[in-house]
Amino acid sequence: MIEITTGIPALMKSIGDNAKAALRTLATAPTEQKNKALISSAESLRNRQNEIISDNAKDMGAGADKGLSPALLDRLALNEERIEGMAKGLEDIASLADPVGDVTAEWDRPNGLIIQRKRVPLGVIGIIYESRPNVTADAGGLCLKAGNAAILRGGSESFHSSSAIMESLKAGLIAAALPEHAIQLVPTKDREAVGEMLTMADSIDVIVPRGGKSLIERVTAESKVPLFKHLEGVCHSYVNCDADPEMARDIVVNAKMRRTGICGATETVLVDREVASKMMPSILNGLIDAGCEVRGDAVIRALDGRVTEASKEDWGTEYLDSIVSVKTVDDVEDAIDHIEIYGSNHTDAIITDNGATAETFLNGVDSAIVMVNASTQFADGGEFGMGAEIGISTGKLHARGPVGVEQLTSSKYVVRGSGQCRP
C-alpha cells in the first residue's frame, strides 16, 4: 500500500462513504458468503507469508531505529507462527455461529401483536490501534462475520505489516464477491486521519480505540462517535493467605512473564502480609530468574535484596515490559481497595483455596474480567472461545470484556400485526 500524505479530510470522507455503501451489501450477506471471505483471507495469509514477513522487517527495522522497547518490538514482530495464528483465527471466526438475525427474545401481546428482538450489525466500525499488526486481521475478520463494515487505522509503527495483511483480507472479499470496501485500512501514518475519524459521526457508528493511555485520552476527549473504550491493562494477581504456594508461583510467573507486552499481563502482585514470608521467596525467585525486575514495598524488599523500592506511581503503571510491582495487603478487602484505586477495570485475579474469599473478590472487584486461580494472560477473546477479539472493553455500555462477534451487533425489534390500531 502506498502511503497517502495529502488531502486527509477528503481521503477520510471517501473512505467513510465507501464503507457505508459496502455496509448495505454486507449487512444482509449470507453466512456462507462471509465465511468464504474469511477462509479465503486465511489462505491468502499463508500464501503471502514471505511477503508479509518482508514488510514486517521494514517496520521492525524502523522500530529499532526509533528506540522501541523490546516489549513493543515483540508486539510488532511477525513470524511464521504468528501469521499461522492470524490465519487460524480467521478460520475460527468462520466456524462461529453467525449472530446476525439471531432472535434473542419473542413474545405475544394481548392485542395479537407478535414482537421479536433480533441481532443486527452495528454498522460501520472504526478501529484505532497501535503497534500490533495482528489486530488488522482480527478486527477485520470479526467485523465481517458480524455484518459490519470496518475502517482500520493501525499505528504508524506497523504500517507496512498491516498493509500487507490488508491485501489478504481484500483477496478474501474479492473471492467471496463481497465489496472490497467492506474492510478498509487508512493508507496514511498522518495523525490527522485519527482526528478526522473521530468527527465522522455521519459515517461511523462506533469507534474502538485499542492502545496506550495517551491514545485513549485523546479519543475520549475528541470523539463525536460512540466508543468501546479499551483502556490500559493495569492487571493484578492477588495471592491470598489461603493460596497453594506452588500454584501461586506458577500462576504469577506466567501472568507476568509469558508475554509482557499484552494488555492481560499482570503488572502488580498483591500478597497477604501474614504469608508474605512464606509465599513470596519462591515467587520472587521465579520472576527474577525469568528476567523480571521487581519493585516492592518495605516488606517485600526485606525478603530479597534484589527487589528495588516501588514508588506510588508504580502501583498504577502499565509496564508492558519485564517489570512488576509487589505490595503487601492486610486481607481480601484491602486488596479490593487497592485495585479500586490503582486498577484500570481490565482483568484482576485472586489465587486462593478459600471459596468464600474467592466470591468476595469476584463480587467486590469492578473489572471487565475477574478470575480465580488462573493467569491473567487468559484475558483474550480467543481463549474465551470467541474466535478472536477486537479488544477488551473496560467501559460499561453495550459491551464489556472481550469484544467478539456477538458484541459487534445491536438489536432491532420486529413487530408483526394483523391490522391492529392503537386505541
N, C-alpha and C positions, 0 to 999 in steps of 0.2 A: 504494500500500500504506500502510495506517495503522500507525504505529509502536505497538507494544505495550510498555508500560513497567513492568508489574507481573506478578507470578506467573511469573517467569522459569523456575524449575525445572519447574513444571507445563507451561509452554509448550514447553520443550525435550523433555520426556518425550513429549508429544503428537506433536511433530514426528518424534521417533525412532520411535515406534510406527507412525505413518503411513508412514514410509519403509520399514520392514520389511514392512508389508502390501503396499505398492506393488511391492517387490522380487520378491515371489512371482510377480507377473504379468510384470514387466519382464524377469526373468532368462531367461524362455523365450519372449519375444515374437519373432515372425518378423522377419527383417531388413527386409522391405518395410514393416512397420508402424513400426519405429523410424525408417526413412528418411523415411517420410511425416511423422512428427512433426518431424524436423529441417528438412525442406523447408518445411513449413507455418510453422514458427517463423521461418525466414528471410524468408518472405513477410510475416509479421506485423511483423517488424522494419522492413521497408521501408515498409509501410503506416502504421506508427505513428511514423515518423521524426520528425515535428514535435513530437509529444508527448514523445518521448524527449529531444530536444534541449531542450525547455522544462524538463523535470525536471532535466536536466543543468545548466542555467543556475542552478537553485537551489543545487546542490552547488558550482558554480564560484564563485558569489557568497559562499557561506558559507566556502569555502576561502580566498578572497582576504581576507575579514574576519579569518580565523583566522591569516593570515600564512604560508600555504603557499608554498614556494619556486616559482619559475617552472617548474622541472623537475617538481615534484609536481603543479602545476596542469596541465601538459602531459599527464601520465599520466591525469589525471582527465577531461580535456576530450573531448567527443564532438561530431562534426560529421557532415555527410552522408557524407563519405568514410569515416570510421571506422565508422559504422553499416553502410554497404555492406560494409566489410571483415568485420564480425561476421556479416552475412548470408551473405556468400560463404564464410566459414569454416564455418558450419553446413552449407552445401551441399557443401563439400569433405569434411567428416566423413561426410556421407551417401554420398558416392561411394567411400569407403574400403571395403575388404573387411571383412566382419564377422568379428571374431576369435572370437566365441563359438561353441563347437562344433568349432573347428578341431583336427584331430588332429595333434599335433606329433611323435608317435612311436608306433610299433606293432611288436610283436614276439610271437613264439610261444615257449612254454616246452616242454621235452621231454615234460612230462606232458599236453600238449594245451591248456593254458590260453592264451587269447589276451588280451594286455594292450595297452591303448591309454592314452596320455596326451593329454588334450584340454583345451582352454581353456574356462574358465567365468568368469562375472563374479566380481569380488572381493566384492561385496555392497553394503552401504551405505557411501558415501564422504562424509566431511565435508571441505569445503574452506574454509579460513580465509584470507582475503586482505585486502589493504589497498586502496589508492586506485583501482586500475584497474578500471573497471566492465565492460570487455570480458571480463574473466575470468568474469563471470556467464554469458555466452553460451558461451564456450569450454569452461569446466568442465562446465556443464550438458549441452552437446551431446556431449562426449566420454564422460561417464559414461553417458548414454543409449545411445549407439551400442554400448558395451561391456556393456550389460545391467545397469548398476549404478543404484541409487537414489542421489540426490545431496542433501546438505544443505549449502547455501551460506551462509556467514556473511561478507558483504562488510564493508569498512571503513565507519566512520561518515561519512567524507568523501564516499562515493559512494552513500549510502543511497537517495536519490531516483532516481539514474540506474540503479542495479542493480534497484530495484523496478520501474521502467518496462520494463527488459529482461526481467525475470522474467515480466511479463504476456504478452510474446510467446512465451516458452518454454511457458507454461501454455496459450496458444492452440494451439500446435503439438501438445501432448499431447492436448488435447481433440479436435482434428481427426483424430488418429490413433486415437482410442478407447483411449488408454493412461491409467493412473491419474494424476490431477492431482498427486498427492503423489510421483510419481516424481522430480520436481525441486522442492525447496523452498528458499526464501530465508528465513533467520531474520528475522522482522519487528521487529527492535529494534536500536538502537545500543548498548544496555547491555552493558558488557564482561562482566557476569556470565554472559551467554549463552555466551561463549567458554569460561569456566570450567566450565560445565555440559557443553558438548560434549566437553571433554577427559576427562570421567569416564564418558561414555556407552558403555562397552565392551560392554554388552548390546545396544546398538542400532547402533553404528557400527563397521565393520570396519577402517577405516583413515582417518587424517586427513592431509590435505595442507596444511601451512601455507605460505603464499606471502606474504612480506612482509619487513620490515626485521629488523635484528638483535634488537631488543627483543621482537618478536613470536615469533621462532624460539626465543629463550632461554626465554620464558615457556612456550611449548608443550612444549618439550623437558623442562623441569623438572616440569610439572604433568600431562602427558598419561598416562592409563591405557590409551590406544588406540594401536596401532602407527602409526608416522609414515612418510611420504615427505617427508624434510626438503628444503626449498628454501631454502638459505642465501643470504646476501648475495652479490652478484656482484663480488668484487674481482678483476677480469679484467685480464690482462696482454697487451700486444703487445711481443714481443721482436724488435728489429732486429739481426739477426746481421751480422757483418762481411762476409758474402758476399751480402747483400741487394742487390737492384736499388734504387738511390736513389729513382727516380721511383715505383716500386711501393710502397716503404716509406712514402713521404709520403702517397700516395693512401690506402693501407690504414689507416694510423694516424689520419689526419684523419677518415676515415669511421667507424672503430671507436670513436672518442671522441665525435664531434660529430653523427653522423646523428640519433640520438635519445639524449640524455644521461641520460634518466630510466629506461632499461630495464636489466634485470639483465645483459645481454650487452655493455653499453658498457665499453670499456676504461677502467680507472681509473689504471693505471700503465704507462708505457712504459719498457722496458729497452733499452739500446743498448750494443754492444761499445765499450769505451773507445777502442780503437785507431782506430775510424772515426767517433767522435762528431763531430769537427770537420768531417768530410766529409758525414755523413748528416743531422745534426740541424738545421743552419740552415734548410734548406728545410722540414723537418717543423715546426719551431718557428714559422716564418712562417705555414705553413698553419693550424696550430692557433690562433695568436693572431689571425690575420686572420678566422677563423671565430668569434671571440668567446670563446676559451677562456683561462682563467687557467692559467698553467703554473708549477708549483713543482718545482724541481730541485736536484740536488746541486751541489757546487762546480764540477765540470767543465761541467755544462750552463749554470750561471749565467754562467760566463766566456764562453760563446758568444753570449749575448743578454742585454742589460741589463734586459729586460722580465721575465725569469724571476725569481721570488722564491724564497727559501730553503725547501726542503722539510724538515719535521720527521720524526722517526722515526714519528710517528703517521700521517703521510701515506701511508706505504707500505702500511698495512693498512686504508685508508679507502675505503669505497664512497661516492663523492661524489653520484652521481645528479644531477650538475649539470655546468656548463661549467668544470670544474676537472680538471686532470690532473697527476700527479706523474711525473717523469722521472729515471731513475737509470742511471748507467753501471755496467757489469759487465765482468769480465775475459774471459769466454767463455761458451759454452752451459752448461757445468756450473755456473758462478756464477749464471747466470740461473735455472737449475732450483733451485738452493739458495735464491735469493731468493723464488721462487714458493712453495716448500715452507714457508717461514717466514711469509710475509705473505699468500699467496693464500687463497681460500675454496673451492678444489676445484670451481670452476664452469667457466670457459672461459678458456683461455690459448692464445696463438698465437705462432708464430715466422714471421719473414719472412726467407727465405734462398733462394739458388740452389744451396746445397750439400745434396745429397740425404742424405749420411751425417750431417751435422749435424742435419738435419730429423728423421731417425729417432732420433737421440739424444734430442732434445727430446720427440718423441712418446712414446717409451718411458719417459722419465725423469720427466715431469710427471704427477702423480697427480690429474688433474682429470676431471670428467664428460665434458668436451668439450675436445679438443686440435686445433689447426688449423695448417696450413701455408699461408702466402701467401694468407690470406683474413681479412676483417674479423670480429672477434668479434661483431659485430652479427648475424651469421648464426646465432647460438646461439638457435634458435627452432624449435619443432616444425613450424610451417607451412613454414619454409624448408627443413626436412629432408624435406618431402613427407609429413608425418604428419597433415596436415589442420589441426591445432591442437595445443595442449598445455595441460595444467593448470599446468605449471611445469617447471623444470629441477631434477631431484632430484640433490643432491650427496652423498647417502648411498650406501652400497654394498650394501644389502639389497634384493632384489627388483627394484627399478627404479633406474637411474642415467642421468642425462641427461634429454632431453625426455620427459615423461610423456604419452604419447598413448594411443590406444585399446588397443593391444596390451599396454602396461604396466599397464592397468587391468583385467587379467584374471589369474586364478590357474590352477592345474592341478587336474584331477581324473583319477584313474586308474580306468579301466573295465576290469574283468576278466570275461571270458566263458568259462564252462566247460561241460562236458558230463557232470557227475556226479562230478568229481574230489573225493576226500577226502585230506587230508594224512596221510601215514603217521607 
